[in-house]
Amino acid sequence: MELIDTHAHLDFSDFAPDLEAVIERATQAGVTRIISIGTGIESSRRAVALTERFPNLYAAIGVHPAHVAEEGLDFFPSLRELAQHPKVVAIGETGIDYYHVPEHLQREPSPTDYLQGETTSHLQRQLAETVWKSAQADAFRMQLDLAVELGLNVVIHQRSSWEDTLAVLRPYTGKVRGVFHCFGGSVEEATEISALGHLVSFTGIITFKNAEAVRIAAAAVPPDGYMVETDCPYLAPVPYRGKRAEPAHTRLVAEQIAAARGITLEEVAAATTRTAETFFRFGR
Ligand SMILES: [Zn+2]
């Protein structure tokens, strides 16, 4: 049995003390390949460097929507150059995130502000919000363009931004495929993703008690329409919830999907590994 953790943040400092042991435990659990995901240029560089240390590690490189502000929009040349590395298997993670609101946008002007003659702050805030949203869309589009240029697929982060994410993605239908990583949406959303030729992937969330909707979605997606991941160090599955997640936990995610679909763990492993081998550029 072979599983692929398609989304791990192994370049994060959480793993610095014991990365070799973490990867060894993954191998013991049948997780034979791991894709380390970049969240910015430096993080992507670190992910690529890790692939040179560990033969079963691969990298996806990209700028996460929450890091667009600090990264700026001139990351394109660095990303294109990094993508030449033979162990880069995808672009991402990229996408749109309206859940993590930056501090300068968190406070709405209060009625007192207006009483005190503060009439511009509301307009300023609206402008700042527009800039914040459009910069994310631009960064997402640039990374989709790069993926098309290089013939790679894309790892997509979508949070509280369903409509806008699809609006950016739709013109790329048929040119590039995306995986909606850490899928936590409804069956309807999963169906729309499949209809556009994209994939979903499931994390430890699927083992959470309150995640019945995710289990229903996992039962409904087509056999070749989903993959498994941990998004470690985040989202450790039950019984490790709240602790540091690691790639070995991919097996617990796959077990939960097997239960939801009424098939065996081995069948989930075979299906998701085949899907990942088609989606990612392993050794091509
Ligand atoms: Zn991630």
Residues whose N, C-alpha, C, O or C-beta is under 5 A from the ligand:
A	BS01	ZN	D231
